[in-house]
């Protein structure tokens, strides 16, 4: 199966490589628009990690994202997809490099290129199919006007209302709308909140749960908000609350905190999941 999938991806690359080699000559206007947007987003991807500044990594990302977008015209490319494909690239690179530093992604370009074209292609193909597998579950969140994301934010609001009515009333009193802070949590699956090491742990849990990217993720986001409930309730300024919610102090979190967050999310989903389904 893996061999067949790699061959299928190779055939797709053979089709799209000439387009990517000369976009202005070989693409129509809508294809050029997608290509340009991906091209703008890739250099912005995880700027804190040197790995994502390497031309080879950017070329791999461009192919993965462009080919996926061409094959899924219902949503096409949406900003944020550049972040969503990175954990897979990291996992498959880590598999090929001994003592890979998962914390800082510290790797020299020569070591990456030293893996050879064949291995690098395997990393790219595996990343493409894993990204595709995940997107198959969540693609509806990214169709026109992103109705799936809106629905997810609404559901998260309902979870908070049931679990912590005081926090819900507090946010309402200060006219804080969930869209102002949770859109990014839903759109990027917390990629912009946590370090890559924590995201790998988080997504590992998501892949082990049935449809977790659409359901369990809501309880994780709710648990993340509930974690700061008492701290938030001591604030009384709209600007202060919004700034806090948009930049949660989680940059020093370890795997232990993620495990606690997942345990709390699982507890809430077990206790309140049925009630929320009936609402």
Secondary structure, 3 states (H helix, E strand, C coil): CHHHHHHHHHHHHHHHHHHHHCHHHHCCHHHHHHHHHHHHHHCCCCCCCHHHHCHHHHHHHHHHHHHHHHHCCCCCCCCCHHHHCHHHHHHHHHHHCCCCCCCCCCCCHHHHHCCCHHHHHHHHHHHHHHHHHHHHHHHHHHCHHHHHHHHHHHHHHHHHHHHCHHHHHHHHHCCCCCHHHHHHHHHCCCCCCCCHHHHHHHHHHHHHCCCCCCCHHHHHHHHHHHHCHHHHHCCCCHHHHHHHHHCCCCCCCCHHHHHHHHHHHHHHHHHHHHHHHHC
